[in-house]
Amino acid sequence: MINSLFDKKDGRRKWFRSDDRFNSLYPSSIQELAKRHWTPLRMAKKAAGFLADGTAGQRILDIGSGVGKFCLVAAYYFPKVYWYGIEQRKQLTTYADAAKNYLQLENAFFNHGNFTQLNFKNFDHFYFFNSFYENLDDSDKIDDSIAYSEELYIYYNRYLSLQLEMRPTGTKIATLHSYGEVIPSCYKEVGSEFTDELKFWIKAE
Ligand SMILES: C[S@@+](CC[C@H](N)C(=O)[O-])C[C@H]1O[C@@H](n2cnc3c(N)ncnc32)[C@H](O)[C@@H]1O
Protein backbone atom coordinates (compact mmCIF):
# COMPACT_ATOMS: atom_id res chain seq x y z
CA MET A 1 0.00 0.00 0.00
CA ILE A 2 2.49 2.61 1.10
CA ASN A 3 5.33 2.82 -1.29
CA SER A 4 8.32 4.73 -0.01
CA LEU A 5 9.94 6.08 3.12
CA PHE A 6 10.16 9.75 4.03
CA ASP A 7 12.59 11.72 2.00
CA LYS A 8 15.61 12.41 4.23
CA LYS A 9 15.79 16.12 3.38
CA ASP A 10 12.11 16.78 2.85
CA GLY A 11 10.52 14.84 5.69
CA ARG A 12 6.86 14.18 5.02
CA ARG A 13 6.39 17.39 2.98
CA LYS A 14 6.54 15.57 -0.35
CA TRP A 15 3.24 13.83 0.37
CA PHE A 16 1.48 17.20 0.50
CA ARG A 17 2.84 18.55 -2.80
CA SER A 18 0.05 17.27 -5.05
CA ASP A 19 -3.20 15.35 -4.88
CA ASP A 20 -1.72 12.52 -6.92
CA ARG A 21 1.16 12.19 -4.51
CA PHE A 22 -1.07 12.28 -1.45
CA ASN A 23 -3.57 9.85 -2.94
CA SER A 24 -0.77 7.39 -3.64
CA LEU A 25 -0.70 6.73 0.11
CA TYR A 26 -3.77 4.57 -0.57
CA PRO A 27 -4.48 1.48 -2.70
CA SER A 28 -5.53 2.06 -6.32
CA SER A 29 -9.22 1.32 -5.60
CA ILE A 30 -9.20 4.26 -3.15
CA GLN A 31 -7.21 6.50 -5.51
CA GLU A 32 -9.87 5.99 -8.17
CA LEU A 33 -12.50 7.45 -5.84
CA ALA A 34 -10.46 10.54 -5.01
CA LYS A 35 -11.73 12.93 -7.65
CA ARG A 36 -15.33 12.49 -6.63
CA HIS A 37 -15.16 11.67 -2.92
CA TRP A 38 -12.01 13.01 -1.18
CA THR A 39 -11.31 16.71 -0.58
CA PRO A 40 -8.57 18.12 -2.86
CA LEU A 41 -5.44 19.26 -1.01
CA ARG A 42 -5.77 23.00 -1.61
CA MET A 43 -9.42 22.98 -0.56
CA ALA A 44 -8.61 21.00 2.58
CA LYS A 45 -5.85 23.46 3.48
CA LYS A 46 -8.14 26.46 2.92
CA ALA A 47 -11.04 24.95 4.92
CA ALA A 48 -8.70 23.97 7.75
CA GLY A 49 -7.29 27.50 7.86
CA PHE A 50 -10.77 28.89 8.37
CA LEU A 51 -11.68 26.38 11.10
CA ALA A 52 -8.38 26.58 13.00
CA ASP A 53 -8.27 30.09 14.41
CA GLY A 54 -4.92 29.71 16.17
CA THR A 55 -6.22 28.49 19.53
CA ALA A 56 -4.13 25.49 20.53
CA GLY A 57 -6.08 22.39 21.51
CA GLN A 58 -9.21 23.11 19.48
CA ARG A 59 -11.14 19.99 18.47
CA ILE A 60 -12.51 19.90 14.96
CA LEU A 61 -14.70 17.14 13.51
CA ASP A 62 -14.94 15.95 9.90
CA ILE A 63 -18.45 14.49 9.58
CA GLY A 64 -17.93 11.51 7.27
CA SER A 65 -14.14 11.37 7.13
CA GLY A 66 -13.64 8.71 4.43
CA VAL A 67 -9.96 7.74 4.17
CA GLY A 68 -9.00 10.72 6.30
CA LYS A 69 -7.72 13.07 3.62
CA PHE A 70 -9.22 16.27 5.05
CA CYS A 71 -8.08 15.55 8.63
CA LEU A 72 -4.58 14.50 7.58
CA VAL A 73 -3.97 17.58 5.46
CA ALA A 74 -5.39 19.76 8.24
CA ALA A 75 -3.26 18.00 10.87
CA TYR A 76 -0.12 18.55 8.82
CA TYR A 77 -0.68 22.28 8.29
CA PHE A 78 -2.22 23.01 11.72
CA PRO A 79 -0.34 20.86 14.21
CA LYS A 80 -1.64 22.56 17.37
CA VAL A 81 -5.26 21.63 16.60
CA TYR A 82 -6.86 18.19 17.09
CA TRP A 83 -8.62 16.89 13.97
CA TYR A 84 -11.20 14.14 14.39
CA GLY A 85 -12.96 12.04 11.79
CA ILE A 86 -16.05 9.85 12.11
CA GLU A 87 -16.67 7.35 9.30
CA GLN A 88 -19.36 4.71 8.88
CA ARG A 89 -17.26 2.38 6.67
CA LYS A 90 -14.74 0.47 8.76
CA GLN A 91 -12.40 -0.24 5.86
CA LEU A 92 -12.04 3.46 5.11
CA THR A 93 -11.17 4.18 8.75
CA THR A 94 -8.50 1.47 8.55
CA TYR A 95 -6.95 3.21 5.52
CA ALA A 96 -7.14 6.56 7.33
CA ASP A 97 -5.30 5.13 10.36
CA ALA A 98 -2.65 3.53 8.16
CA ALA A 99 -1.97 6.83 6.36
CA LYS A 100 -1.92 8.72 9.67
CA ASN A 101 0.61 6.29 11.14
CA TYR A 102 2.74 6.45 8.04
CA LEU A 103 2.73 10.26 8.07
CA GLN A 104 3.31 10.29 11.85
CA LEU A 105 0.60 12.86 12.46
CA GLU A 106 -0.30 12.64 16.11
CA ASN A 107 -3.05 15.25 16.06
CA ALA A 108 -5.46 13.34 13.77
CA PHE A 109 -7.88 10.71 15.12
CA PHE A 110 -10.29 8.43 13.27
CA ASN A 111 -13.31 6.62 14.62
CA HIS A 112 -15.49 4.05 12.98
CA GLY A 113 -19.22 4.69 13.48
CA ASN A 114 -22.21 6.74 12.51
CA PHE A 115 -21.98 10.47 13.22
CA THR A 116 -25.34 10.21 15.03
CA GLN A 117 -23.50 8.34 17.81
CA LEU A 118 -21.27 11.29 18.61
CA ASN A 119 -21.67 13.94 21.27
CA PHE A 120 -21.25 17.18 19.34
CA LYS A 121 -20.38 18.99 22.58
CA ASN A 122 -16.94 17.39 22.31
CA PHE A 123 -16.07 19.48 19.24
CA ASP A 124 -15.54 23.19 18.61
CA HIS A 125 -15.93 23.40 14.83
CA PHE A 126 -16.97 21.18 11.92
CA TYR A 127 -16.12 20.20 8.35
CA PHE A 128 -18.76 18.69 6.05
CA PHE A 129 -18.28 17.40 2.49
CA ASN A 130 -21.92 16.74 1.67
CA SER A 131 -21.50 13.25 3.12
CA PHE A 132 -25.13 12.14 2.92
CA TYR A 133 -25.54 12.85 -0.77
CA GLU A 134 -24.79 9.26 -1.74
CA ASN A 135 -28.21 8.35 -0.34
CA LEU A 136 -29.81 10.02 -3.34
CA ASP A 137 -30.50 7.99 -6.47
CA ASP A 138 -28.51 9.95 -9.00
CA SER A 139 -25.27 10.07 -7.01
CA ASP A 140 -21.98 8.18 -7.49
CA LYS A 141 -21.65 5.68 -4.66
CA ILE A 142 -18.40 4.77 -2.93
CA ASP A 143 -19.44 1.08 -2.88
CA ASP A 144 -22.45 -1.12 -2.21
CA SER A 145 -21.51 -2.03 1.36
CA ILE A 146 -24.27 0.01 2.98
CA ALA A 147 -27.99 0.64 2.48
CA TYR A 148 -28.93 3.93 0.82
CA SER A 149 -32.27 5.72 0.95
CA GLU A 150 -33.81 9.12 0.54
CA GLU A 151 -35.27 8.73 4.05
CA LEU A 152 -31.75 8.39 5.44
CA TYR A 153 -30.68 11.48 3.52
CA ILE A 154 -33.50 13.49 5.08
CA TYR A 155 -32.95 12.00 8.55
CA TYR A 156 -29.18 12.65 8.57
CA ASN A 157 -29.58 16.20 7.29
CA ARG A 158 -32.19 16.99 9.95
CA TYR A 159 -30.16 15.36 12.69
CA LEU A 160 -27.01 17.26 11.76
CA SER A 161 -28.88 20.52 11.42
CA LEU A 162 -30.30 20.12 14.92
CA GLN A 163 -26.89 19.34 16.40
CA LEU A 164 -25.37 22.39 14.73
CA GLU A 165 -28.20 24.57 15.96
CA MET A 166 -27.38 23.60 19.55
CA ARG A 167 -23.71 24.58 19.33
CA PRO A 168 -22.62 27.89 20.88
CA THR A 169 -22.26 31.26 19.18
CA GLY A 170 -19.01 31.42 17.24
CA THR A 171 -19.10 27.77 16.10
CA LYS A 172 -17.67 27.48 12.60
CA ILE A 173 -18.53 25.13 9.75
CA ALA A 174 -16.80 24.70 6.41
CA THR A 175 -18.92 22.95 3.77
CA LEU A 176 -17.77 21.52 0.44
CA HIS A 177 -20.31 20.92 -2.36
CA SER A 178 -23.07 21.53 0.12
CA TYR A 179 -25.26 24.43 -0.60
CA GLY A 180 -26.47 25.25 2.85
CA GLU A 181 -29.44 22.87 3.09
CA VAL A 182 -28.02 21.38 6.30
CA ILE A 183 -26.94 24.69 7.83
CA PRO A 184 -29.42 26.18 10.34
CA SER A 185 -30.46 29.78 9.76
CA CYS A 186 -28.64 30.92 12.93
CA TYR A 187 -25.38 30.45 10.97
CA LYS A 188 -24.24 33.24 8.67
CA GLU A 189 -22.24 32.61 5.54
CA VAL A 190 -19.02 34.58 6.02
CA GLY A 191 -17.08 33.64 2.92
CA SER A 192 -16.53 31.22 0.12
CA GLU A 193 -13.71 29.96 -2.11
CA PHE A 194 -13.29 27.99 -5.31
CA THR A 195 -16.29 29.60 -7.03
CA ASP A 196 -18.57 28.91 -4.09
CA GLU A 197 -17.78 25.19 -3.86
CA LEU A 198 -16.27 25.72 -0.42
CA LYS A 199 -18.31 27.83 1.99
CA PHE A 200 -17.62 29.18 5.46
CA TRP A 201 -20.24 29.68 8.16
CA ILE A 202 -20.25 31.05 11.73
CA LYS A 203 -23.02 30.78 14.29
CA ALA A 204 -24.30 34.29 15.07
CA GLU A 205 -25.56 35.66 18.43
C1 LIG B 1 -17.67 12.72 0.28
S1 LIG B 1 -16.86 11.61 1.41
C2 LIG B 1 -15.78 12.79 2.20
C3 LIG B 1 -14.58 12.17 2.90
C4 LIG B 1 -13.68 13.14 3.65
N1 LIG B 1 -14.45 14.04 4.50
C5 LIG B 1 -12.84 13.97 2.72
O1 LIG B 1 -13.20 15.12 2.54
O2 LIG B 1 -11.85 13.50 2.17
C6 LIG B 1 -18.16 11.36 2.61
C7 LIG B 1 -17.94 10.22 3.60
O3 LIG B 1 -18.98 10.29 4.59
C8 LIG B 1 -19.27 8.97 5.03
N2 LIG B 1 -20.60 8.99 5.65
C9 LIG B 1 -21.79 9.17 5.04
N3 LIG B 1 -22.81 9.12 5.92
C10 LIG B 1 -22.24 8.91 7.15
C11 LIG B 1 -22.76 8.76 8.46
N4 LIG B 1 -24.09 8.81 8.69
N5 LIG B 1 -21.91 8.59 9.49
C12 LIG B 1 -20.56 8.50 9.25
N6 LIG B 1 -20.00 8.61 8.02
C13 LIG B 1 -20.83 8.82 6.98
C14 LIG B 1 -19.18 8.15 3.75
O4 LIG B 1 -19.00 6.78 4.04
C15 LIG B 1 -17.99 8.81 3.04
O5 LIG B 1 -16.80 8.13 3.34
The ligand as an SDF file (V2000), in Angstrom:
LIG
                    3D

 27 29  0  0  0  0  0  0  0  0999 V2000
  -17.6690   12.7170    0.2830 C   0  0  0  0  0  0  0  0  0  0  0  0
  -16.8570   11.6090    1.4080 S   0  0  0  0  0  0  0  0  0  0  0  0
  -15.7760   12.7860    2.2000 C   0  0  0  0  0  0  0  0  0  0  0  0
  -14.5830   12.1710    2.9020 C   0  0  0  0  0  0  0  0  0  0  0  0
  -13.6830   13.1420    3.6530 C   0  0  0  0  0  0  0  0  0  0  0  0
  -14.4470   14.0430    4.5010 N   0  0  0  0  0  0  0  0  0  0  0  0
  -12.8440   13.9680    2.7230 C   0  0  0  0  0  0  0  0  0  0  0  0
  -13.1950   15.1240    2.5410 O   0  0  0  0  0  0  0  0  0  0  0  0
  -11.8460   13.5030    2.1650 O   0  0  0  0  0  0  0  0  0  0  0  0
  -18.1580   11.3590    2.6140 C   0  0  0  0  0  0  0  0  0  0  0  0
  -17.9360   10.2230    3.6020 C   0  0  0  0  0  0  0  0  0  0  0  0
  -18.9790   10.2910    4.5950 O   0  0  0  0  0  0  0  0  0  0  0  0
  -19.2710    8.9720    5.0260 C   0  0  0  0  0  0  0  0  0  0  0  0
  -20.6010    8.9890    5.6500 N   0  0  0  0  0  0  0  0  0  0  0  0
  -21.7950    9.1660    5.0360 C   0  0  0  0  0  0  0  0  0  0  0  0
  -22.8110    9.1190    5.9230 N   0  0  0  0  0  0  0  0  0  0  0  0
  -22.2430    8.9100    7.1460 C   0  0  0  0  0  0  0  0  0  0  0  0
  -22.7650    8.7620    8.4560 C   0  0  0  0  0  0  0  0  0  0  0  0
  -24.0900    8.8080    8.6880 N   0  0  0  0  0  0  0  0  0  0  0  0
  -21.9100    8.5870    9.4940 N   0  0  0  0  0  0  0  0  0  0  0  0
  -20.5560    8.4980    9.2490 C   0  0  0  0  0  0  0  0  0  0  0  0
  -20.0050    8.6120    8.0230 N   0  0  0  0  0  0  0  0  0  0  0  0
  -20.8280    8.8160    6.9780 C   0  0  0  0  0  0  0  0  0  0  0  0
  -19.1800    8.1470    3.7540 C   0  0  0  0  0  0  0  0  0  0  0  0
  -18.9970    6.7800    4.0380 O   0  0  0  0  0  0  0  0  0  0  0  0
  -17.9950    8.8070    3.0380 C   0  0  0  0  0  0  0  0  0  0  0  0
  -16.8010    8.1310    3.3380 O   0  0  0  0  0  0  0  0  0  0  0  0
  1  2  1  0
  2  3  1  0
  2 10  1  0
  3  4  1  0
  4  5  1  0
  5  6  1  0
  5  7  1  0
  7  8  2  0
  7  9  1  0
 10 11  1  0
 11 12  1  0
 11 26  1  0
 12 13  1  0
 13 14  1  0
 13 24  1  0
 14 15  1  0
 14 23  1  0
 15 16  2  0
 16 17  1  0
 17 18  1  0
 17 23  2  0
 18 19  1  0
 18 20  2  0
 20 21  1  0
 21 22  2  0
 22 23  1  0
 24 25  1  0
 24 26  1  0
 26 27  1  0
M  CHG  2   2   1   9  -1
M  END
$$$$
